[in-house]
Amino acid sequence: MTPLSMQRLIQFALLVVLLSLVAIGDIGLQRNATVGLSIGDRTAEEGQERTRLTRISAGSTEDVWTLPIVQLAATASKVPQYTTWANVEALMIARVNLMTDRASAGKPVQVLEAGQQRATGALQHSSSEASKAQDPVLLAATWETQKDTQTIDAEKRDRDGWHRLRQQLDTAIRYGYFVKLPQGYETDALQRWPVIYYLHGSGGGDRDAWSGTKENDGPQYFARTKNNFPFIVVSLRSPGGWHPPAVKDVMDEVERRYRIDPTRVYLTGFSMGGVGTWSVAYDQPDRFAAIAPVGGLKGDPSRAAQLKSIGVWVFNGANDHVTPAADARVAVKALRTAGVSVKYTEIPNAGHVESLDIAYRNPELYTWFLKHHRP
């Protein structure tokens, strides 16, 4: 065995050991990670420290939980408001003892007879009990809310750190890509151009599929067939899944090699690529002027507020049974609640595959992209 091979073997063994230690919890790389909690016979997850439910001793056989309430207007005649929380997706229905002095001070409020159900809409209380100022009132309390900045930053540091380590070991994920330059790119050496990055769906990067993907999928069809299409279009190639740090590597390389306008960078993808569009946008929210996931499920609604500076247009087929329109609606609701500029098109009678061509052969999409600029 050569010295170089031995060095690679030692590096690989070190990586395996580190990953094993992380798996068993000896190295805590991810702070404030999602924690599963049981409420009665149901289970939920929390994504923010201030919404953590903690079981405490009630001095009896009855379970009592505490829910740190932020800015709760605790009067019997007024519907409580969680003004600092977005994304009403999963609601915990519980009887809450409304004590004005405790709630207004932001102290934990006791929750009795806790149970969970899926629900949407504004916070509610029982009108039959509203007149009883000191009695328990039925509330809908936000259970899973926006992730805090500290958690998001820690997750990104961990993800990027592992990617850099794998780069050093020459084991990192690398994506190929195909670039279509616009007419006129070669004639004006000073002009900078808007760029669209496209992430294909599952199987689109396979050997037999890639030639069609890079020529016809997503915005590449317009780039190939329309005169004066004013974008550089970059189709990335993946054997499966989209890893944000590896996507970033491609974008960094493209933007070094080509004359890209950094204020007009756009991201879109279909199916697996739609899911990737969400995750890459969360990972690099300061990079993009606008994104357009097509058939991309719901992303991570707890991170919707990260996209406040980005234009978002969500597409989904109404009859899509692979990536259901119901998930797209969840994403749109979370974005709107978080104050994100979002547009939603649910394509009538379209299934999963049909939505690919319908969305990307709509010239309005590209006009809409150009309306969005970063400062």
VENBEL-V268471 format. One record per backbone hydrogen bond with DSSP energy under -1.0 kcal/mol. NH is the residue of the N-H (numbers start at 1). CO is the residue of the C=O. If there is no record, write none. Layout:
NH/CO ; NH/CO
This chain:
6/2 ; 7/3 ; 8/4 ; 9/5 ; 10/6 ; 11/7 ; 12/8 ; 13/9 ; 14/10 ; 15/11 ; 16/12 ; 17/13 ; 18/14 ; 19/15 ; 20/16 ; 21/17 ; 22/18 ; 23/19 ; 24/20 ; 25/22 ; 26/21 ; 29/27 ; 37/44 ; 39/42 ; 42/39 ; 44/37 ; 46/35 ; 51/48 ; 52/49 ; 56/64 ; 65/111 ; 66/54 ; 67/109 ; 74/72 ; 75/73 ; 78/75 ; 85/82 ; 89/87 ; 92/141 ; 94/139 ; 95/112 ; 96/137 ; 97/110 ; 99/97 ; 103/99 ; 104/100 ; 106/103 ; 107/102 ; 109/67 ; 111/65 ; 112/95 ; 115/93 ; 117/91 ; 129/126 ; 132/129 ; 133/131 ; 135/132 ; 137/96 ; 139/94 ; 141/92 ; 143/90 ; 147/302 ; 152/148 ; 153/149 ; 154/150 ; 155/151 ; 156/152 ; 157/153 ; 158/154 ; 159/155 ; 160/156 ; 161/157 ; 162/158 ; 163/159 ; 164/160 ; 165/161 ; 166/162 ; 167/163 ; 168/164 ; 169/165 ; 170/167 ; 171/166 ; 178/235 ; 180/233 ; 185/182 ; 188/184 ; 193/259 ; 195/264 ; 196/232 ; 197/266 ; 198/234 ; 199/268 ; 204/201 ; 206/203 ; 210/206 ; 213/209 ; 214/210 ; 216/212 ; 217/213 ; 220/217 ; 221/218 ; 223/219 ; 224/220 ; 225/221 ; 226/222 ; 232/194 ; 233/180 ; 234/196 ; 235/178 ; 236/198 ; 237/176 ; 247/243 ; 248/244 ; 249/245 ; 250/246 ; 251/247 ; 252/248 ; 253/249 ; 254/250 ; 255/251 ; 257/253 ; 258/254 ; 260/258 ; 261/193 ; 264/261 ; 266/195 ; 267/290 ; 268/197 ; 269/292 ; 270/199 ; 271/294 ; 273/270 ; 275/271 ; 276/272 ; 277/273 ; 278/274 ; 279/275 ; 280/276 ; 281/277 ; 282/278 ; 283/279 ; 284/280 ; 287/284 ; 289/265 ; 291/311 ; 292/267 ; 294/269 ; 295/315 ; 303/300 ; 304/301 ; 306/303 ; 307/304 ; 308/305 ; 310/307 ; 311/289 ; 312/341 ; 313/291 ; 314/343 ; 315/293 ; 316/345 ; 318/347 ; 319/350 ; 320/317 ; 328/324 ; 329/325 ; 330/326 ; 331/327 ; 332/328 ; 333/329 ; 334/330 ; 335/331 ; 336/332 ; 337/333 ; 338/334 ; 339/336 ; 340/335 ; 343/312 ; 345/314 ; 347/316 ; 350/347 ; 355/351 ; 356/353 ; 358/354 ; 359/355 ; 360/356 ; 361/357 ; 365/362 ; 367/363 ; 368/364 ; 369/365 ; 370/366 ; 372/369 ; 374/263
